[in-house]
Amino acid sequence: MGDSERQPDMALPPPRRWPFFAAAGYLCVVLGVGIALFPAAPDPMPVHFDAAFQPDRWAPKSLVGFLSPVFVGLGVAALMWTLAALMPVLSSIGGGQGHPAPGVQLSPRPPAATRTVQLTRRMLERLALSVALLIGTVALLGWLGVPDWAAPWALVLLVGGFLGVLAFSVVGIVGSERSASHGLDA
């Protein structure tokens, strides 16, 4: 299979926006809850929790510090949307493309197949949602507390869900690349 058959389709539609809006929407709701809960936060306030959601690090009370997990989650969702939007450009950086310095090649591999680009976009969409759920829920559990019966399992389930989404997505991308490299990708 030649490089011309593996060229990404530059006419790919833009990434779906709803997963990123859903992630940002959930985090904005968490932000609102955080703003409402901030006046009752202790001083010094807990800023880090162990696996059982017991505070293990404290800092002086500040609104930015209290809400920082939400800001991190929003930043991650924005980064994933940006990467999804740039996928056609990022996927074309490879062996068959010209570069500013003749003979310089950023990757020995040919550009990604269109199917791989689409699957990578889906992975970024899923990860934006799962990171928002993970970060937002951990922030809520830190602010509101975790019932004793849920403490041992809450973090395991949240991180397990995130890792499951990541593994499912990566397996799909690897399968797409394998089928493309063996001439099975149409």
Residue pairs with C-beta under 8 A, 6 or more apart in sequence:
1 180
1 181
1 183
3 95
3 96
3 110
3 111
4 96
6 110
6 111
6 112
6 113
6 180
7 92
7 96
7 111
8 88
8 91
8 92
8 111
8 112
8 113
8 114
8 117
9 88
9 114
9 117
10 88
10 92
12 87
12 88
12 114
12 117
12 118
14 85
15 81
15 84
15 85
15 87
15 121
15 124
15 125
16 121
16 125
17 81
19 125
19 126
19 128
19 129
20 77
20 78
20 80
20 81
20 84
20 125
20 128
22 129
22 132
23 73
23 77
23 128
23 129
23 131
23 132
23 133
24 74
24 77
24 78
24 132
26 132
26 133
26 136
27 70
27 73
27 74
27 77
27 132
27 135
27 136
29 136
30 70
30 73
30 136
30 139
30 140
31 67
31 70
33 140
33 143
34 66
34 67
34 70
34 139
34 143
35 63
35 67
37 143
37 144
38 63
38 66
38 67
41 61
41 66
41 143
42 61
43 60
43 61
44 58
44 59
44 60
44 61
45 58
45 59
45 60
45 61
45 65
45 66
46 55
46 56
46 57
46 58
46 142
47 57
47 58
47 59
47 65
48 55
48 56
48 57
49 55
49 56
49 138
49 142
50 56
51 155
51 156
52 146
52 151
52 152
52 155
53 141
53 142
53 145
53 146
53 151
53 154
53 155
54 151
59 65
64 71
69 135
69 136
69 138
69 139
69 142
70 135
70 136
70 139
72 135
73 131
73 132
73 135
73 136
73 139
76 128
76 131
76 132
76 135
77 128
77 131
77 132
80 124
80 125
80 127
80 128
80 131
81 124
81 128
83 90
83 124
84 120
84 121
84 124
84 125
87 117
87 120
87 121
87 124
88 117
91 111
91 112
91 116
91 117
91 120
92 111
93 106
93 107
93 111
94 105
94 106
94 107
94 109
94 110
94 111
94 112
95 105
95 107
95 108
95 109
95 110
95 111
96 110
96 111
97 111
99 105
99 106
112 120
112 177
113 176
113 177
113 180
113 185
115 176
115 179
115 180
115 185
116 173
116 176
116 177
116 180
119 169
119 172
119 173
119 176
120 173
122 169
122 172
123 166
123 169
123 170
123 172
123 173
126 165
126 168
126 169
127 162
127 165
127 166
127 169
129 165
130 161
130 162
130 165
130 166
131 162
133 158
133 161
133 162
134 158
134 159
134 161
134 162
137 158
138 155
138 158
141 154
146 154
176 185
179 185
